[in-house]
Each structure stands twice: as structure tokens, then as C-alpha cells.
Amino acid sequence: MTTVADTMSTTSVEINTFDGIHRFLELSYGDRASVIQLGLHMQKHGKQLQLSTQNATWQSEMTETKQKHAKELAVARQECDALRTKISELTRDFSVEKTTLASTITENAHVTFKSQLDNLREQNAMLEGKLANASSEHHQVIRAQLKEQREFYEAKLSQQSQGFETIRSTYEERLNTAIGRSQNSTIKGKDSEEELFTSLNQLFPTAIIEDTHNIPGRGDFIVRFDDVVMMVETKNYTRNVQKSEVDKFYRDMESQSNSDIQCGLLLSMNCGICAYDDFALEVRSGKPLMFLHNIRDNITHVRIATHMFRLILGQKSLDLSNTELRGRLAQLAKSVKTNYQRQKNHLDKYYKQSLGFIEDQQTYIHELFTSLCVKY
């Protein structure tokens, strides 16, 4: 409500003097505006009250309007009561229909699902019967296959037993001439090769074994597996195999004509190999080599060495270059040390000054091998 005090504006009004004019003038501008508004409202309401009291017609119309309104209100209440009753009846009917419909749906679903369940039970029984028949047929097939395999392996075992018996008889016959033949180095070597050839066939019945002792630089045998090609060199000496034979074995393994060879075995039938431990492993031209002692009494060591080769060659990411380098350096270290000792012995008598130079050379070589992490 806007007042004179809010707008901070004034209006000039002429007012006749009346009792209390001084009290009115003593009020603030806002209070004066409120008194004027309240007076106007009371004047308007008083006029309406006066008119309603004096005007009988207007009073009659008001009474009639009230009565009409009361009748309409009564009719509306009756209609509302009727609607409530109808809603209640509809709700009751809907509840009954819903119950009936739910019962009908339940019965229909029960009948439908019962029929489907019966069909599924029949199908399950039929499938169980088929499964039982299939299982029985499968067991019969397995039994037949097992019987066939058993008969096959029994026949093969019998055949191998006969073969072994034949071999044993053959060697028993040869045993009488073995002492005389052992005195001849050529015959002795040939006997050793035949003995090893037989042993290799027994150790590796599925491998392809080639006799290559008549082919220069191809060793005595080539053993071919599905994944590995191995050269076998055998020595049948009464003393340890010398370094010259080892060097020849190295040359054969590094030869371009043997590029198909992936690994190699140097076997000593009755003794050791000079400067090499049993099962010593080296690498030449990226090919692993192994040295085996006393093979005649430890023929199964050949199978162990072959398994080791296959494990090494099966590692595609395995780098053998460092192993080969260390092996070569170790061999070179032995040669250098031997040569050093020879030079020292020769010069120790005549050239003391040269001996000092050689000592320096020895120191440098030792430092070189130490830097390469190779034992010197």
C-alpha cells in the first residue's frame, strides 16, 4: 500500500475544522494517510450497510438467492452422494471382476504350463533314453578300440622281443671273435661304429639314423629328428681322446658342407676326452656341442645329451653367441698360457729383458679376459 511517506510527495487538501483536527495534524504523514484510507473504507462499508438496511427489495433478493443457493447445494450434495455410491458399487464390481479374471488367468496358465511341462518331461525321458543308448554305444566303441590297440601293441611288443632275441643271439655269436678283432684297430673301430649304430637305433627308434663314417667331414652318424639334426663322432681309444681330434671335430661342425647340422656329439667309448669334462657343453658357429666319456658303459648319456640339445634349440629367443665367445676365449686362453710357458722357458735362459716384455703381455691379456668376464 502506497503512502505519502513512501513516495515522499505531498498533496494540499482543504479540510474544514472539526473536533480533533489538532490531533490529526500532530500525526506523521504516514499515519495521516492511514487515517484517511481507513476513513474512506469505513464510509464505503457504512453506505453499503445503510443501503442493505433501507432497501427491503434488495434484502428479499438476497434471501431468495441464499435459498436458491441452499437448494442447489442440497442437489449437488445428493448428486455427490449418488456418485460416491456408484463409485463404491463400481469398485466392488471391479474387485469381483478382477478376482474372477485372476482366477481364470491362473487356471489357464496352470493348464498351459502343465501341458508344456508334460511335453518337456516326455522330451527329457526320450533324450535320457538316447543318451543312455549313445553312452552304451560309446563304451562299446572304446572297449573295441582299447582291445584293438592292446592287440596291436602286444603284437608289436612280441615282434620287438623277437628282434631283441635275434640281436642278442647275433651278439652272442660275435662274442667268440670279439677278442681277436679287438687287436686290429681298423676292425676295432668298425665294431665300435656298428655297436654305436645299433645303440642309436635302440635309443631313438623314431629317428632317421644315417651311417656317414665313409663321408669325409660328416662324422660317423647323422641323427635326424623332426626338429633337430645331430652329428655324432665316436672315438674308440684306450687312452684319452687328444686335442687334435677335438680340433677336427670343431672343423667338421663349422664346415659349410655341414650347414644342415644343428648340434654335435663327440663320444669316447672307453675313456675320457683330453681337457674336457664329461657332459662339457660348448658352442661353435651357433651350434651347441657336447663331449661324453665312457659311452660303452653309459650309453643312456646319449639320450640325455640329445634331450638337452632339443631343449636348447627349442628356445628360439636363446642367444648362444656369448656362450660361444666365452668358449672360444677359454680355448684361446689355454693356448696363450701354453705358448706363454713355452716362450718363458725358452727365453728365461737367454733373454731376461724379453721376459719382462712377455710378463707385461701376460698382464694385458689377463686384464682383457677379466674385462670379458672369462676365466683366464
C-alpha positions as CSV (number, residue, x, y, z in Angstrom):
1,M,0.0,0.0,0.0
2,T,1.4,3.3,-1.1
3,T,1.5,6.0,1.4
4,V,2.5,9.6,1.3
5,A,5.6,8.8,3.5
6,D,6.8,6.2,1.0
7,T,6.6,8.4,-2.1
8,M,7.9,11.4,-0.1
9,S,5.3,13.6,-2.0
10,T,2.7,16.0,-0.6
11,T,-0.8,17.0,-1.6
12,S,-2.6,20.1,-0.5
13,V,-6.2,19.4,0.8
14,E,-8.5,21.8,2.4
15,I,-10.2,20.3,5.5
16,N,-12.9,22.1,7.5
17,T,-12.3,22.4,11.2
18,F,-13.7,19.6,13.3
19,D,-13.1,18.3,16.8
20,G,-9.8,16.5,17.0
21,I,-8.3,18.3,13.9
22,H,-5.3,19.2,16.0
23,R,-4.6,15.6,17.0
24,F,-4.9,14.6,13.3
25,L,-2.4,17.3,12.4
26,E,0.0,16.2,15.0
27,L,0.3,12.8,13.3
28,S,3.1,11.9,10.9
29,Y,2.5,12.0,7.2
30,G,2.2,8.2,7.1
31,D,-0.2,8.0,9.9
32,R,-2.4,10.8,8.4
33,A,-2.6,8.8,5.1
34,S,-3.6,5.6,7.0
35,V,-6.3,7.6,8.9
36,I,-7.7,8.9,5.6
37,Q,-7.7,5.5,3.9
38,L,-9.3,3.8,7.0
39,G,-12.0,6.6,7.0
40,L,-12.8,6.1,3.3
41,H,-13.1,2.3,3.8
42,M,-15.5,2.7,6.7
43,Q,-17.5,5.3,4.8
44,K,-18.0,2.9,1.9
45,H,-18.9,-0.1,4.1
46,G,-21.3,2.1,6.1
47,K,-23.1,3.2,2.9
48,Q,-23.5,-0.5,1.8
49,L,-24.8,-1.4,5.2
50,Q,-27.2,1.5,5.2
51,L,-28.4,0.6,1.7
52,S,-28.9,-3.1,2.8
53,T,-31.0,-2.0,5.8
54,Q,-33.1,0.5,4.0
55,N,-33.7,-1.4,0.7
56,A,-36.2,-4.2,1.5
57,T,-36.3,-5.4,-2.1
58,W,-32.6,-5.9,-2.1
59,Q,-32.9,-7.8,1.2
60,S,-35.6,-10.0,-0.3
61,E,-33.5,-10.8,-3.3
62,M,-30.6,-11.7,-1.1
63,T,-32.8,-14.1,0.9
64,E,-34.1,-15.7,-2.3
65,T,-30.6,-16.0,-3.7
66,K,-29.5,-17.7,-0.4
67,Q,-32.4,-20.1,-0.6
68,K,-31.7,-20.9,-4.2
69,H,-28.1,-21.4,-3.4
70,A,-29.0,-23.7,-0.5
71,K,-31.3,-25.8,-2.8
72,E,-28.6,-26.1,-5.4
73,L,-26.1,-27.0,-2.7
74,A,-28.5,-29.7,-1.5
75,V,-29.0,-31.1,-5.0
76,A,-25.2,-31.1,-5.6
77,R,-24.7,-32.9,-2.3
78,Q,-27.3,-35.5,-3.3
79,E,-25.6,-36.0,-6.7
80,C,-22.3,-36.2,-4.9
81,D,-23.7,-38.9,-2.6
82,A,-25.1,-40.8,-5.6
83,L,-21.7,-40.6,-7.3
84,R,-20.0,-41.9,-4.2
85,T,-22.5,-44.8,-4.0
86,K,-21.9,-45.5,-7.7
87,I,-18.1,-45.4,-7.3
88,S,-18.4,-47.8,-4.4
89,E,-20.5,-50.2,-6.5
90,L,-18.1,-49.9,-9.4
91,T,-15.2,-50.5,-7.1
92,R,-16.9,-53.6,-5.7
93,D,-17.8,-54.9,-9.2
94,F,-14.3,-54.2,-10.4
95,S,-12.8,-56.1,-7.4
96,V,-15.1,-59.1,-8.2
97,E,-14.2,-59.0,-11.9
98,K,-10.5,-58.7,-11.1
99,T,-10.7,-61.7,-8.7
100,T,-12.6,-63.7,-11.3
101,L,-10.2,-62.7,-14.1
102,A,-7.2,-63.5,-12.0
103,S,-8.6,-66.9,-11.2
104,T,-9.4,-67.5,-14.9
105,I,-5.8,-66.5,-15.9
106,T,-4.3,-68.7,-13.2
107,E,-6.4,-71.7,-14.3
108,N,-5.5,-71.1,-17.9
109,A,-1.8,-70.7,-17.1
110,H,-1.8,-73.8,-15.0
111,V,-3.4,-75.8,-17.7
112,T,-0.9,-74.4,-20.3
113,F,2.2,-74.8,-18.2
114,K,1.1,-78.3,-17.1
115,S,0.8,-79.3,-20.8
116,Q,4.2,-77.8,-21.6
117,L,5.7,-79.4,-18.5
118,D,4.3,-82.8,-19.6
119,N,5.8,-82.3,-23.1
120,L,9.2,-81.3,-21.6
121,R,9.1,-84.4,-19.3
122,E,8.4,-86.6,-22.3
123,Q,11.2,-85.0,-24.3
124,N,13.6,-85.3,-21.3
125,A,12.7,-89.0,-21.0
126,M,13.3,-89.5,-24.7
127,L,16.7,-87.7,-24.5
128,E,17.7,-89.7,-21.5
129,G,17.0,-92.8,-23.4
130,K,19.0,-91.6,-26.4
131,L,21.9,-90.6,-24.0
132,A,21.9,-94.0,-22.4
133,N,22.0,-95.7,-25.8
134,A,24.7,-93.3,-27.0
135,S,26.7,-93.9,-23.8
136,S,26.4,-97.6,-24.2
137,E,27.5,-97.5,-27.9
138,H,30.4,-95.1,-26.9
139,H,31.6,-97.6,-24.3
140,Q,31.4,-100.4,-26.8
141,V,33.4,-98.4,-29.3
142,I,36.0,-97.5,-26.6
143,R,36.3,-101.1,-25.5
144,A,36.7,-102.2,-29.1
145,Q,39.4,-99.6,-29.7
146,L,41.2,-100.5,-26.5
147,K,41.1,-104.1,-27.4
148,E,42.4,-103.4,-30.9
149,Q,45.2,-101.1,-29.5
150,R,46.1,-103.8,-26.9
151,E,46.4,-106.5,-29.5
152,F,48.4,-104.1,-31.7
153,Y,50.9,-103.3,-29.0
154,E,51.1,-106.8,-27.8
155,A,51.9,-107.9,-31.3
156,K,54.5,-105.1,-31.7
157,L,56.0,-106.0,-28.3
158,S,56.2,-109.6,-29.3
159,Q,57.9,-108.6,-32.6
160,Q,60.3,-106.3,-30.8
161,S,61.1,-109.1,-28.3
162,Q,61.8,-111.5,-31.2
163,G,64.0,-108.8,-32.7
164,F,65.9,-108.3,-29.4
165,E,66.3,-112.0,-29.1
166,T,67.7,-112.2,-32.6
167,I,70.1,-109.3,-31.8
168,R,71.2,-111.0,-28.6
169,S,71.8,-114.2,-30.4
170,T,73.8,-112.4,-33.1
171,Y,76.0,-110.7,-30.5
172,E,76.5,-114.0,-28.7
173,E,77.8,-115.5,-31.9
174,R,80.1,-112.5,-32.4
175,L,81.3,-112.6,-28.9
176,N,83.6,-115.5,-29.7
177,T,85.6,-113.5,-32.3
178,A,85.5,-110.1,-30.4
179,I,88.8,-110.6,-28.6
180,G,90.7,-111.3,-31.8
181,R,89.0,-108.4,-33.7
182,S,89.8,-106.0,-30.8
183,Q,93.5,-106.4,-31.6
184,N,93.0,-104.8,-35.1
185,S,92.5,-101.0,-34.8
186,T,90.5,-100.9,-38.1
187,I,88.3,-103.7,-37.2
188,K,88.0,-102.4,-33.7
189,G,86.8,-99.0,-35.0
190,K,84.4,-100.7,-37.3
191,D,83.0,-102.8,-34.5
192,S,82.6,-99.7,-32.3
193,E,80.7,-97.9,-35.1
194,E,78.4,-100.9,-35.6
195,E,77.9,-101.1,-31.8
196,L,77.0,-97.4,-31.6
197,F,74.8,-97.7,-34.7
198,T,72.7,-100.4,-33.0
199,S,72.6,-98.5,-29.7
200,L,71.4,-95.3,-31.5
201,N,68.6,-97.3,-33.2
202,Q,67.6,-98.6,-29.8
203,L,67.7,-95.2,-28.1
204,F,65.9,-93.4,-30.9
205,P,63.5,-95.8,-32.6
206,T,61.6,-93.0,-34.4
207,A,64.7,-91.1,-35.6
208,I,66.4,-91.4,-39.1
209,I,70.0,-92.5,-38.5
210,E,72.5,-92.2,-41.3
211,D,75.9,-94.0,-41.3
212,T,78.3,-91.3,-42.6
213,H,81.6,-92.7,-41.5
214,N,82.7,-93.1,-45.2
215,I,81.8,-89.4,-46.0
216,P,84.7,-87.1,-45.1
217,G,83.9,-84.3,-42.7
218,R,80.4,-85.7,-41.8
219,G,81.2,-87.5,-38.6
220,D,80.2,-91.2,-38.1
221,F,76.4,-90.8,-37.9
222,I,73.8,-88.2,-38.6
223,V,70.7,-88.5,-36.4
224,R,67.6,-86.7,-37.8
225,F,64.6,-85.9,-35.6
226,D,61.5,-83.9,-36.6
227,D,63.1,-80.7,-35.1
228,V,66.8,-81.5,-34.7
229,V,69.7,-82.7,-36.9
230,M,72.6,-84.0,-34.9
231,M,76.1,-85.2,-35.9
232,V,77.7,-88.0,-33.9
233,E,81.5,-88.6,-33.9
234,T,82.8,-91.6,-31.9
235,K,86.3,-92.5,-30.8
236,N,87.3,-96.0,-29.6
237,Y,90.7,-95.4,-27.9
238,T,92.4,-96.9,-25.0
239,R,93.7,-93.5,-23.9
240,N,92.0,-90.1,-23.7
241,V,91.0,-88.5,-27.0
242,Q,93.7,-85.9,-27.9
243,K,93.2,-82.2,-28.7
244,S,93.9,-82.8,-32.4
245,E,90.7,-85.0,-32.7
246,V,88.7,-82.3,-30.9
247,D,90.0,-79.7,-33.3
248,K,89.0,-81.9,-36.3
249,F,85.5,-82.2,-34.7
250,Y,85.3,-78.4,-34.5
251,R,86.3,-78.0,-38.2
252,D,83.7,-80.5,-39.2
253,M,81.0,-78.7,-37.3
254,E,82.0,-75.3,-38.7
255,S,82.3,-76.6,-42.3
256,Q,79.9,-75.0,-44.8
257,S,79.1,-78.5,-46.1
258,N,77.5,-79.2,-42.7
259,S,75.2,-76.2,-42.6
260,D,72.3,-78.6,-42.1
261,I,73.8,-79.8,-38.8
262,Q,72.3,-78.1,-35.7
263,C,74.3,-79.8,-32.9
264,G,77.0,-82.4,-32.4
265,L,78.3,-85.1,-30.0
266,L,81.9,-86.2,-29.6
267,L,81.8,-89.7,-27.9
268,S,84.6,-91.6,-26.3
269,M,83.7,-95.3,-26.0
270,N,86.2,-96.4,-23.3
271,C,87.9,-93.3,-21.8
272,G,87.8,-89.6,-21.4
273,I,88.5,-86.6,-23.7
274,C,91.5,-84.5,-23.1
275,A,90.8,-81.2,-21.3
276,Y,87.0,-81.7,-21.3
277,D,84.7,-82.8,-18.5
278,D,82.0,-85.4,-19.1
279,F,78.9,-83.5,-20.5
280,A,81.0,-80.4,-21.2
281,L,79.0,-78.1,-23.4
282,E,80.4,-75.6,-26.0
283,V,79.0,-73.6,-28.9
284,R,80.6,-73.3,-32.3
285,S,79.1,-71.3,-35.2
286,G,75.9,-71.0,-33.1
287,K,75.7,-74.9,-32.8
288,P,75.8,-76.5,-29.3
289,L,78.4,-79.3,-28.9
290,M,78.8,-81.8,-26.1
291,F,81.6,-84.2,-25.0
292,L,80.7,-87.6,-23.4
293,H,83.1,-90.0,-21.7
294,N,82.9,-93.8,-21.4
295,I,79.8,-94.2,-23.6
296,R,80.1,-98.0,-23.8
297,D,79.2,-98.3,-20.1
298,N,76.8,-95.2,-20.1
299,I,75.0,-95.3,-23.4
300,T,71.9,-93.6,-21.9
301,H,74.0,-90.5,-21.6
302,V,73.5,-90.0,-25.4
303,R,69.7,-89.7,-24.9
304,I,70.2,-87.2,-22.0
305,A,72.6,-85.1,-24.2
306,T,70.0,-85.2,-27.1
307,H,67.2,-84.0,-24.8
308,M,69.5,-81.2,-23.7
309,F,70.1,-80.2,-27.3
310,R,66.4,-80.2,-28.1
311,L,65.7,-78.1,-25.1
312,I,68.4,-75.6,-26.1
313,L,67.4,-75.4,-29.7
314,G,63.7,-75.2,-28.8
315,Q,64.3,-71.8,-27.2
316,K,64.0,-69.6,-30.2
317,S,64.9,-66.5,-28.2
318,L,68.1,-68.0,-26.7
319,D,71.3,-66.2,-27.8
320,L,74.2,-68.6,-27.8
321,S,76.7,-66.1,-29.2
322,N,78.0,-65.1,-25.8
323,T,78.5,-68.7,-24.8
324,E,80.3,-69.4,-28.0
325,L,82.5,-66.3,-27.4
326,R,83.4,-67.4,-23.9
327,G,84.2,-70.9,-25.1
328,R,86.5,-69.7,-27.8
329,L,88.2,-67.3,-25.4
330,A,88.6,-70.1,-22.9
331,Q,90.3,-72.3,-25.5
332,L,92.4,-69.3,-26.6
333,A,93.3,-68.7,-23.0
334,K,94.7,-72.2,-22.7
335,S,96.7,-71.9,-26.0
336,V,98.0,-68.5,-24.9
337,K,99.0,-69.8,-21.5
338,T,100.7,-72.8,-23.1
339,N,102.5,-70.6,-25.6
340,Y,103.5,-68.3,-22.8
341,Q,105.0,-71.1,-20.8
342,R,107.0,-72.2,-23.8
343,Q,108.2,-68.7,-24.6
344,K,109.1,-68.2,-20.9
345,N,111.1,-71.4,-20.7
346,H,112.9,-70.6,-23.9
347,L,113.7,-67.0,-23.2
348,D,114.3,-67.4,-19.5
349,K,117.7,-68.8,-20.3
350,Y,118.9,-66.1,-22.8
351,Y,116.6,-63.0,-22.8
352,K,115.7,-61.6,-19.4
353,Q,114.7,-58.3,-21.0
354,S,112.3,-60.1,-23.4
355,L,110.9,-62.0,-20.5
356,G,109.9,-58.7,-18.9
357,F,108.0,-57.8,-22.1
358,I,106.3,-61.1,-22.1
359,E,105.3,-60.6,-18.4
360,D,103.7,-57.3,-19.5
361,Q,101.9,-59.1,-22.3
362,Q,100.6,-61.7,-19.8
363,T,99.3,-58.9,-17.6
364,Y,97.5,-57.2,-20.5
365,I,95.9,-60.5,-21.7
366,H,94.7,-61.2,-18.1
367,E,93.1,-57.8,-17.9
368,L,91.5,-58.4,-21.4
369,F,89.9,-61.7,-20.3
370,T,88.9,-60.2,-17.0
371,S,87.1,-57.4,-18.8
372,L,85.2,-60.0,-20.9
373,C,84.2,-62.0,-17.7
374,V,86.1,-65.1,-19.0
375,K,88.2,-67.2,-16.6
376,Y,91.9,-67.0,-17.6
